Amino acid sequence: MSEESVPLPVGGGQPKGLLEQMEELMAALSADLSALGADLQSAGELRHTLADEADLA
C-alpha cells in the first residue's frame, strides 16, 4: 500500500476519513474562490473608474 493512500493521524488521534478530508478541501476551495471573486470585482470597479476618468480628460 502506498503512503498516499494511507490517512495520516491528526494530532496523534484517529486518522482523518476521506469525507472529512474532502469537506476541508471544499471549505478551503470555497474560501479561495470567494477571495478571487472579491479581487476580480475590485479590479473591475477600478477599471471602470479609470475608464470614467479617461473619458473626462
DOROGU-847426 format. One record per residue (C-alpha): residue number from 1; residue in one letter; x, y, z. Coordinates in steps of 0.001 Angstrom, whole numbers, always signed. Layout:
! residues N
+-----+----+---------+---------+---------+
!   i ! aa !      xx !      yy !      zz !
+-----+----+---------+---------+---------+
! NUM !  A !       X !       Y !       Z !
...
+-----+----+---------+---------+---------+
! end
This chain:
! residues 57
+-----+----+---------+---------+---------+
!   i ! aa !      xx !      yy !      zz !
+-----+----+---------+---------+---------+
!   1 !  M !      +0 !      +0 !      +0 !
!   2 !  S !   +1434 !   +3389 !    -968 !
!   3 !  E !   +1835 !   +6248 !   +1505 !
!   4 !  E !    -593 !   +8443 !    -467 !
!   5 !  S !   -3497 !   +6083 !    +213 !
!   6 !  V !   -2921 !   +5856 !   +3975 !
!   7 !  P !   -4693 !   +8573 !   +6015 !
!   8 !  L !   -2322 !  +10422 !   +8329 !
!   9 !  P !   -3140 !  +10796 !  +12007 !
!  10 !  V !   -4163 !  +14267 !  +13124 !
!  11 !  G !   -2645 !  +15450 !  +16390 !
!  12 !  G !   -1933 !  +11890 !  +17465 !
!  13 !  G !   -5637 !  +10962 !  +17239 !
!  14 !  Q !   -7587 !   +8923 !  +14739 !
!  15 !  P !   -6704 !   +9224 !  +11035 !
!  16 !  K !   -8913 !  +11566 !   +9049 !
!  17 !  G !  -11525 !   +9902 !   +6911 !
!  18 !  L !  -11915 !  +10651 !   +3236 !
!  19 !  L !  -15172 !  +12537 !   +3830 !
!  20 !  E !  -13568 !  +14817 !   +6417 !
!  21 !  Q !  -10636 !  +15488 !   +4099 !
!  22 !  M !  -12989 !  +16323 !   +1231 !
!  23 !  E !  -15057 !  +18656 !   +3445 !
!  24 !  E !  -11901 !  +20523 !   +4489 !
!  25 !  L !  -10719 !  +20797 !    +894 !
!  26 !  M !  -14134 !  +22064 !    -249 !
!  27 !  A !  -14166 !  +24675 !   +2536 !
!  28 !  A !  -10682 !  +25848 !   +1544 !
!  29 !  L !  -11665 !  +25962 !   -2135 !
!  30 !  S !  -14802 !  +27933 !   -1320 !
!  31 !  A !  -12777 !  +30467 !    +674 !
!  32 !  D !  -10247 !  +30788 !   -2162 !
!  33 !  L !  -12996 !  +31304 !   -4740 !
!  34 !  S !  -14673 !  +33929 !   -2550 !
!  35 !  A !  -11388 !  +35814 !   -2247 !
!  36 !  L !  -10822 !  +35545 !   -6009 !
!  37 !  G !  -14335 !  +36853 !   -6668 !
!  38 !  A !  -13731 !  +39827 !   -4397 !
!  39 !  D !  -10405 !  +40544 !   -6119 !
!  40 !  L !  -11986 !  +40383 !   -9570 !
!  41 !  Q !  -14856 !  +42622 !   -8522 !
!  42 !  S !  -12401 !  +45140 !   -7083 !
!  43 !  A !  -10313 !  +45080 !  -10273 !
!  44 !  G !  -13437 !  +45576 !  -12392 !
!  45 !  E !  -14514 !  +48557 !  -10310 !
!  46 !  L !  -11030 !  +50065 !  -10619 !
!  47 !  R !  -11055 !  +49573 !  -14395 !
!  48 !  H !  -14491 !  +51214 !  -14607 !
!  49 !  T !  -13290 !  +54175 !  -12511 !
!  50 !  L !  -10167 !  +54609 !  -14635 !
!  51 !  A !  -12224 !  +54490 !  -17847 !
!  52 !  D !  -14578 !  +57147 !  -16469 !
!  53 !  E !  -11626 !  +59381 !  -15570 !
!  54 !  A !  -10145 !  +58920 !  -19058 !
!  55 !  D !  -13471 !  +59975 !  -20608 !
!  56 !  L !  -13444 !  +63176 !  -18539 !
!  57 !  A !   -9915 !  +64124 !  -19634 !
+-----+----+---------+---------+---------+
! end
